[in-house]
Amino acid sequence: MEEAKEHSKHAHGYGIYVLVWLALVTLTGLTAAVAGINFGKLSIVVAIIIAVIKSYLVLTEFMHLKTEQRTFKAFIFVALFFIIISLALLFSDYSFYVR
Amino acid sequence: MASETLTLHNNGHEVSYLDYQGKHKGLLGWLLSTDHKRIGILYMIGVLSFFAVGVTLGFLIRLELLTPQGTIVGPQAYNEFFTVHGIIMIFIVVIPVIPAVFGNFFLPIMLGAKDVAFPRINLLTWYLYIIGGVLILLSLVLPGGAADTGWTFYVPYSVRTGTNMIFTLTAVFIIGFSSILTGLNFLTTIHRMRAPGMDWFKMPLFAWSLYATSWIQVIVTPIVGITLLMVIVERVFHVGIFDPTLGGDPLLFQHMFWMYSHPAVYIIIVPAMGVISEIIPVFSQRTIFGYKFIAYSSLGIAVFGSLVWAHHMFATGMSDTAEFVFSLLTFLVAIPSAIKVFNWTATLYKGSIKLEAPMLYALAFIFLFSIGGLTGIIQGALNVDLYLTDTYFIVGHIHYVVFGGTGFGLFAALHYWLPKMFGRMYNKKVAKVAFWIVFIGFNVLYFPFFILGWMGMPRRSYHYLPQFQLYHVIATVGSWILVLGLLIMMVNLLVSLIKGKKITENNIWGGETLEWKVSTPPTVENFEEIPEVFDGPYEYKQNEYASMEEEVK
């Protein structure tokens, strides 16, 4: 029951959603803007950092993960962990390409 | 409300799900039913129909390869045959078959629940599945011809071929959604709907295998979905993603395709392993050996199996570092698989083994899966793989794992659970005869593939050198034996549904899991009262005490 109460606590207004939406739009604009600057090898890192911030906002606010139970957080963590390992393995190929 | 039948008044208790008449009657009562058991049967009808199409195409492929030059069809038709055979068998038959048919039917009952967590989504998955399947069948008959890329859709060819690729890719994309939603449904059901007292380690091993499988389905299926969409985008809008002439990278496609499609092998095989873990203890009347190890090995397979995808790409010019890493991981995945095989055989030790049809198929599974698994290890070695890549060896390997594994797991499950589902028993003698014909046909068909591969016969080839013909002829004869066996088996099972001996007892085979405690066939609500669980799922202590006493004497 406590969980149910906790769940109803986050009935904050729509304001936060609008803010997050604005942040997402701004960050998308930023991604497009930075794409024009040549950071060399770092450009992919910059793009990924912005994408991570956006995902974080979507997960915590839009998907209510901030106020959910631990099980759900664990589920997301497993999926994220898998993606990170997969990307690491993928780059075990791409980082060592001899072209 | 006067139209409500008696069955509604008692809320589905004591009425078989087959006889139940709810809001909708007749065919609609099935097509709109959210009962997990009816959806399981719907899936069974769908999967077995597509299986028949896949077998027919396989049969025609073998017939074509009887002679080194063209035998019955031209090269283009041949390419389409092996492509659609692969797509149907992989995406529409073996990936969904055990979770969607037997998982749907038995998972809630085994957990002591009345249904899955999201019954309506469950029905939606079936519709998505059927839409995808029909699209693939349509691609066969529409102008342009069916996809001819092989079931792997490798770019750049899949971007350039003039066949109905978009149809096929969309179909696989839609079926992917069906798979994800089924996985999500099972995960939630297992987490939330276990009966009181059923902690994680009192759960049947079939449920454990579905749990591991569902995780893979949920996590990796989106990858193939987005990849296939990108191929469509590339075809339609000429955006350079994978095609090198447009500035894309074809190896990226292979990485992303196998990131799903290798774990998919485990979506295919792990539920079948769950079936075997159910059947072996029941037909040897022994407590399963190493319950926790089998349960954890399912998770181990899910984790490691998801990280070995690039062993399909050893010959593509990947970096040496990646080749080393993926070869190592490939060897590691053999460990949890071997744990299962050893535990099953250890369970047989000193059991009172009953060689009924389900047990015969289960034992054949262990034998054939071991051959399939070990030939996989051979190809995990980098140097050997360079020699064996794209030969018949790999075709033999995949058929031993997927057909010898999941196919035989499916047949085992059919013979084990069908009497429970319909309350009628098949002819046991015919079932055993069919088993032997299928088993012999299978090996005569697929074992020569290993020899052919070792001799250098390339896969997917329409013509071949005359020195390969002997083995091709043997394999084709094998396909005739196999199809004969399959026909006998299926006719036996179908006839049993109409004319088979009626069964009323709950526990047909002497199993200890919950599905053997509900009536045959199960009632609409499965349980009148949700059961409380005190023991593990495979307690055959009486039998074991007897054998211990005998030893003391």
Contacts between the chains, C-beta under 8 A, distances in Angstrom:
chain1	res1	chain2	res2	distance
A	71	B	191	6.9
A	78	B	215	7.4
A	78	B	219	7.7
A	79	B	218	7.6
A	79	B	219	5.5
A	82	B	219	5.3
A	82	B	306	6.5
A	85	B	307	6.3
A	86	B	259	6.2
A	86	B	306	7.6
A	86	B	307	7.2
A	89	B	307	6.2
A	89	B	310	7.3
A	89	B	322	7.5
A	89	B	325	6.6
A	89	B	326	7.4
A	90	B	255	5.8
A	90	B	259	7.9
A	92	B	319	7.0
A	92	B	321	5.2
A	92	B	322	4.5
A	92	B	325	5.0
A	92	B	326	8.0
A	93	B	251	7.6
A	93	B	255	7.0
A	93	B	310	6.6
A	93	B	318	5.0
A	93	B	319	5.0
A	93	B	321	7.5
A	93	B	322	3.7
A	94	B	319	7.6
A	95	B	319	7.5
A	95	B	321	7.7
A	96	B	319	3.5
A	96	B	320	6.9
A	96	B	321	4.3
A	96	B	322	6.8
A	97	B	319	5.6
A	98	B	319	7.2
